[in-house]
């Protein structure tokens, strides 16, 4: 018997477990071989590994018990009990664990839930503690009935993306629990808060600091792009810090607007939805052209520009004026803010803020840019007013909202 299992979570059900089990018939108790798959709380039955499901069953509110017979797994449904049998002890233990994790469990069996950290339109974020390790985590509680059908697609895609990611520059997802009405996402707790808040309050910030931060962001973005994922909403609020200690440990967060650019058959899938945050949206998105990974590099260019100058590259009296400047690539390096910034830093910024996505630098090209690879950069304090970077004072604050036209 072959049993395949994929999981990186602490307590929640494995992302996927599949293989052959023997199912006992209702009338004659004969045992028939079945290829079963447990994924995201659902059990499905297949005639063969690559065949479509003949039936599926929501496990989230079922009960599972270890049967009295050798390698027996008893699944208690609302109206009957079904028995499955593994062929050996190793497979038996894997399946029992998978069934138990997939069946309904209270998140509070594993985490102690504390104070509210924030409240949004679709749910709440609370501080929580892992009961086994005592580690402080963030618990995102999402109410499914708060979402419209299209919004629910975004949520389901976010959950799918979170299940698949593990990288030092991505906020780690520890667990995902799902019931019929709610999704509970357990995330790494980011004590340091937002990147720009740390920069705004830093007594000293240099080109060398900006380079180190941008390198970390690029590594995280590169990981996403290698997996066929485009973030689509890179901005200061979504660049978080593990702690406030320097050198800063940078992590990318919030994949609510992220999407895949690689289809199930491995082919490239262009994106077309106009989505993102004003001030960070790439020209091709505003122009409603198909787009892909380069939109994240544009956002990196905006973030780099702001880090080095304390100002937004694209601004205007209203949304339309801002968009016009973006699609024209209409920005400058005023000497008042850029006189002490090196040519290399300006060159990378310029190549990331390239209007043509086909000419815009990729992650790999950006990481190989001379300014990023330089062994020594200025450690002198950048003489600019960084107070505007703080979230409570940030310029463009009233315009920073999700711009969606679907």
C-alpha positions in Angstrom: 0.0 0.0 0.0 1.3 3.5 -0.9 0.4 6.3 1.4 1.4 9.9 0.4 1.3 12.6 3.0 2.0 16.3 2.8 1.9 18.6 5.8 3.9 21.4 7.4 1.4 22.4 10.0 1.6 21.9 13.8 -1.8 20.8 14.7 -4.2 21.2 11.8 -5.0 18.5 9.2 -2.4 17.6 6.6 -2.6 19.4 3.4 -3.1 16.0 1.6 -3.0 12.3 2.4 -3.9 9.7 -0.1 -3.5 5.9 -0.7 -5.3 2.6 -0.7 -7.5 1.4 2.2 -10.0 -1.5 2.5 -13.6 -0.5 3.0 -16.0 -2.8 4.7 -19.4 -3.3 2.9 -22.7 -2.6 4.7 -24.5 -5.9 4.1 -22.0 -8.7 3.6 -19.0 -7.1 5.4 -16.8 -7.9 2.4 -13.7 -5.7 2.2 -13.1 -3.8 -1.1 -10.0 -1.9 -2.0 -10.6 1.9 -2.3 -8.2 4.7 -3.2 -9.0 7.5 -0.7 -7.8 11.1 -0.5 -8.2 13.5 2.5 -7.6 17.1 1.5 -8.8 20.3 3.3 -11.2 18.4 5.5 -12.8 16.4 2.7 -12.6 12.6 2.2 -13.0 11.5 -1.5 -13.2 8.0 -3.0 -11.5 7.1 -6.3 -11.4 3.9 -8.4 -7.7 4.6 -9.1 -5.1 7.2 -8.2 -5.7 9.4 -11.3 -9.5 8.9 -11.5 -12.0 11.5 -10.5 -13.9 11.1 -7.2 -16.9 8.9 -7.2 -18.1 10.5 -4.0 -16.8 12.8 -1.3 -17.6 13.5 2.3 -17.1 16.6 4.6 -15.2 15.3 7.6 -15.2 18.5 9.6 -18.0 17.3 11.9 -17.6 13.5 11.8 -16.0 11.4 14.5 -13.2 8.9 14.1 -12.2 6.1 16.4 -9.7 3.3 16.4 -11.7 0.1 15.9 -11.3 -3.1 17.9 -10.1 -5.1 14.9 -6.6 -5.0 13.6 -5.8 -1.8 11.7 -9.5 -0.8 11.8 -10.5 2.9 11.4 -14.1 3.6 12.4 -15.7 6.7 10.9 -18.9 7.7 12.6 -21.3 9.5 10.3 -24.6 11.1 11.3 -26.6 7.9 10.3 -24.1 5.1 10.1 -20.6 3.9 10.9 -18.1 3.1 8.1 -15.0 0.9 8.7 -11.7 1.2 6.8 -8.7 -1.1 7.2 -5.1 -0.4 6.6 -2.6 -3.1 5.6 0.1 -2.4 8.1 0.7 -0.5 11.3 2.7 2.4 9.7 -0.2 3.2 7.3 -2.7 2.7 10.0 -1.1 5.3 12.2 -0.9 7.8 9.4 -4.5 7.4 8.4 -5.8 7.6 12.0 -3.9 10.8 12.6 -5.1 12.2 9.3 -8.8 11.3 9.9 -8.6 12.8 13.5 -7.1 16.0 12.3 -9.6 16.4 9.5 -12.6 15.8 11.7 -13.9 18.8 13.6 -11.7 20.0 16.4 -11.9 23.2 18.4 -9.0 25.6 17.8 -8.9 26.2 21.5 -7.8 22.6 22.0 -4.4 23.7 20.8 -4.3 27.5 21.3 -5.2 29.8 24.2 -6.9 32.8 22.7 -6.1 36.3 24.1 -6.8 40.0 23.4 -8.0 41.4 20.1 -5.3 42.9 17.9 -7.5 44.2 15.2 -10.9 44.0 13.7 -11.7 44.1 10.0 -14.7 43.8 7.7 -14.4 40.0 7.4 -13.0 39.0 10.8 -10.8 39.5 13.8 -7.2 39.1 14.6 -6.3 38.0 18.2 -3.1 37.2 20.0 -3.0 33.5 21.0 -0.5 31.1 22.6 0.4 27.6 21.5 -0.6 25.3 24.4 2.3 22.9 23.8 5.2 25.4 23.3 3.8 28.6 24.8 4.7 30.5 21.7 2.9 33.7 21.0 1.1 33.7 17.7 -1.5 35.7 15.8 -4.9 34.1 15.2 -6.9 35.4 12.2 -10.6 34.4 12.6 -12.6 34.8 9.4 -16.4 34.5 9.1 -17.3 32.9 5.8 -20.7 34.4 5.7 -19.2 37.9 5.5 -18.0 37.2 2.0 -19.8 37.5 -1.3 -19.2 34.7 -3.8 -16.3 36.6 -5.6 -14.7 37.6 -2.3 -14.9 34.0 -1.1 -12.9 33.0 -4.1 -10.1 35.4 -2.9 -10.3 33.9 0.6 -10.1 30.3 -0.7 -7.2 31.3 -2.9 -5.4 33.0 0.1 -5.8 29.8 2.2 -4.5 27.7 -0.7 -1.5 30.0 -1.0 -0.8 30.1 2.7 -0.9 26.3 2.9 2.0 26.0 0.4 4.5 28.6 1.6 7.5 28.4 3.9 10.3 30.9 3.5 12.3 33.1 5.9 11.0 36.3 4.3 7.3 35.2 4.3 5.2 35.4 7.4 4.9 31.8 8.5 1.5 30.1 8.6 1.5 27.6 11.5 -2.0 26.1 11.3 -5.2 26.5 9.4 -8.5 25.2 10.9 -11.7 25.3 8.9 -15.4 24.7 9.9 -18.5 25.3 7.9 -18.8 28.9 9.1 -15.2 30.0 10.0 -11.6 29.8 9.0 -8.9 30.0 11.7 -5.4 30.9 10.5 -2.6 30.7 13.0 0.3 33.0 11.9 3.8 33.9 13.1 3.5 36.9 15.5 5.3 39.9 14.1 6.4 41.9 17.2 8.1 44.6 15.2 5.1 45.8 13.3 5.2 47.6 10.0 8.6 48.2 8.2 8.0 51.9 7.6 7.1 52.6 11.2 10.5 51.3 12.2 12.2 53.4 9.6 10.3 56.5 10.6 11.3 56.2 14.3 14.9 55.1 13.6 17.5 57.6 14.8 19.8 56.6 11.9 18.9 55.1 8.5 21.4 54.8 5.7 21.6 53.6 2.1 23.2 50.4 3.4 20.2 49.8 5.6 17.8 50.4 2.6 19.8 48.0 0.5 19.7 45.3 3.1 15.9 45.7 3.5 15.3 45.7 -0.3 17.4 42.5 -0.7 15.2 40.7 1.9 12.0 41.9 0.2 13.3 40.7 -3.2 14.2 37.3 -1.7 10.6 36.9 -0.5 9.1 38.1 -3.8 11.5 35.8 -5.7 10.2 32.8 -3.7 6.6 33.7 -4.6 7.4 34.1 -8.3 9.2 30.8 -8.4 6.0 29.2 -7.1 3.9 31.0 -9.7 2.4 33.4 -7.2 2.0 37.1 -7.7 1.4 39.1 -4.5 -0.3 42.1 -6.3 -0.5 44.2 -3.1 3.0 44.8 -1.9 3.0 48.0 0.2 4.3 49.3 3.5 1.5 47.7 5.5 2.3 44.3 4.1 6.0 44.4 4.9 6.3 43.3 8.6 9.1 42.8 11.1 9.8 39.9 13.4 11.1 42.3 16.0 12.2 46.0 16.2 15.9 45.0 16.6 18.3 46.0 13.9 19.3 44.5 11.5 15.6 44.1 10.7 14.1 40.7 9.9 11.8 41.4 7.0 8.7 39.3 6.2 6.0 39.7 3.5 2.4 39.4 4.7 -1.3 39.5 3.5 -2.0 37.3 0.5 -5.6 38.2 0.2 -5.1 39.7 -3.3 -2.4 37.2 -4.4 -3.0 34.9 -7.4 -1.4 32.1 -9.3 0.2 32.7 -12.8 0.8 29.0 -13.5 -2.2 26.8 -14.3 -2.9 23.2 -13.4 -1.2 22.0 -16.6 1.9 24.1 -15.9 1.2 26.7 -18.5 1.4 30.5 -17.9 -1.8 32.2 -17.0 -1.9 36.0 -17.4 -3.9 38.0 -14.8 -6.4 40.7 -15.8 -8.2 41.9 -12.7 -7.7 45.5 -11.9 -6.6 45.2 -8.2 -4.1 46.7 -5.8 -3.4 49.8 -3.8 -3.3 53.3 -5.2 0.3 54.6 -5.4 1.7 51.0 -5.8 -0.3 49.7 -8.8 1.8 49.1 -11.9 0.9 50.9 -15.2 -0.2 47.7 -16.9 -2.8 47.1 -14.2 -4.2 50.6 -14.5 -4.3 50.2 -18.3 -6.3 46.9 -17.9 -3.7 45.0 -19.8 -2.9 41.3 -18.9 0.0 41.2 -16.4 2.1 39.0 -14.2 5.1 38.9 -11.9 6.5 42.3 -13.0 3.7 44.2 -11.1 5.4 43.1 -7.8 8.7 44.6 -9.0 7.0 47.9 -9.8 5.8 47.9 -6.2 9.3 47.2 -5.0 10.5 50.2 -6.9 7.9 52.4 -5.2 8.9 51.0 -1.8 12.6 51.6 -2.5 11.9 55.2 -3.7 10.0 55.9 -0.5 12.7 54.4 1.7 15.4 56.5 0.2 13.6 59.8 0.0 10.7 59.6 2.5 8.3 60.7 -0.3 5.9 59.0 -2.7 7.2 58.9 -6.4 3.6 59.3 -7.8 1.2 61.7 -6.3 -1.7 63.9 -7.4 -4.7 65.9 -6.2 -6.9 62.9 -6.9 -6.9 59.3 -7.9 -7.0 60.0 -11.7 -4.1 62.4 -11.6 -2.0 59.9 -9.7 -2.9 57.2 -12.3 -1.9 59.5 -15.1 1.5 60.0 -13.6 2.0 56.2 -13.1 1.1 55.2 -16.7 3.5 58.0 -18.0 6.2 57.0 -15.6 6.2 60.6 -14.5 8.4 61.0 -11.4 11.7 62.6 -10.6 14.6 62.7 -8.1 14.3 66.1 -6.5 17.8 67.2 -5.3 16.2 68.3 -2.0 15.7 64.7 -1.1 18.1 62.8 -3.4 21.3 64.9 -3.4 23.1 62.5 -1.1 21.7 59.3 -2.7 24.1 57.3 -4.9 23.8 56.8 -8.7 23.5 53.1 -8.1 20.4 53.5 -5.9 18.8 55.8 -8.4 19.6 53.4 -11.2 17.9 50.4 -9.5 14.9 52.5 -8.6 14.6 53.8 -12.2 14.8 50.2 -13.6 12.2 48.9 -11.2 9.9 51.9 -12.1 10.1 51.0 -15.8 6.7 51.5 -17.4 7.2 48.7 -19.9 6.9 45.4 -17.9 9.0 43.6 -20.5 11.9 45.9 -19.8 11.4 46.1 -16.0 14.0 44.2 -14.0 13.1 40.7 -12.7 13.9 39.6 -9.2 17.0 37.8 -10.3 18.2 40.9 -12.2 17.5 43.1 -9.3 19.4 40.9 -6.9 22.4 41.0 -9.3 22.2 44.8 -9.6 25.6 46.4 -8.6 23.9 48.5 -5.9 22.4 45.4 -4.2 25.7 43.4 -4.6 28.0 46.3 -3.5 30.3 45.2 -0.6 30.3 48.7 0.8 27.6 51.3 0.7 27.2 54.6 2.6 26.4 54.1 6.2 25.8 57.9 6.7 22.4 58.9 7.8 20.0 59.8 4.9 19.1 63.4 5.6 15.4 63.4 4.8 12.2 63.7 6.9 11.1 60.2 7.5 8.3 61.0 9.9 5.8 60.9 7.1 6.5 57.2 6.7 4.8 56.4 10.0 1.4 54.8 9.4 -0.3 57.4 11.5 1.1 60.3 9.4 1.8 58.6 6.1 1.2 60.8 3.1 -1.4 59.3 0.8 -3.1 57.7 3.8 -6.6 58.6 2.6 -5.8 57.1 -0.8 -4.4 53.8 0.5 -7.2 51.4 0.0 -7.8 48.4 -2.1 -8.7 49.5 -5.6 -10.8 46.7 -7.2 -12.9 46.7 -10.3 -14.0 43.2 -11.2 
